[in-house]
Amino acid sequence: MSAATIFFAVLFYAATAILVAGLAFKIADYARTPAPLKIPTTPAPTSTGGVVLRMLREVALFESLFKSNLWIWAFGILFHGALLLVLLRHLRYFTEPVWFWVGWVQPFGLYAGFAMVAGLLGLWGRRFVVERIRYISTPSDHLMLALLAGIGASGLGMKFLMHTDIVAVKAFFLGLMRFDVQPLPSHPGLYVHLTLVALLMIVFPFSKLLHAPGVFFSPSRNQADDPREKRHLAPWAAELENAVSVQANAGVAGVKRSAP
């Protein structure tokens, strides 16, 4: 077994552990964090069913982004839609036999990589062209977009310019899943692509990309606008209210005892 095979096997085991543990920690932290106030972005639904429908529109169609800026929405929907197709296409490397519907996705996922990179370049370009966005953009913003673009470009390069043995690549990843490591093809383009993917897995739980699960915990999106029907009281606020009430009652009792 080659040194490269051992290196990438260890790298992906470590990256997977960091990704899973990091996501679990962050999601648990989001779930524990109370919403201090009733703060849904208006106009907001007044029922739980309406909230669910609103979240579906936000996740699937980027509704708030559509209302804010059509150009950003277009690049965003292009990138995320293409990314979904690319990810579904890659399921063939982790399933045996390949699920029938994954086979249907293959022709679309094949060229979705171009759309993914185009959407990324559009989103990245606005950080240079739009002055106010350029002003607030940090090095980490640029590095994250560069990482995603590098993954897309290296994947397309392997498909259309530097062909590799995808059967052996699939055997490698199936072997990782079964704890039976198989040889990884010796291919510089593949090494670059896999390194970038592993790096993305490692930094994902600690980056702005965490908005993917984080949107479900946003109080401006997941709350119903029903403050008149149901009082919103965070746990810490309830404890404070009870403590104040106890002190007030104790004060009243003391006054009564001292009265002549």
Beta strands, then each sheet from edge to edge (+ up, - down):
end
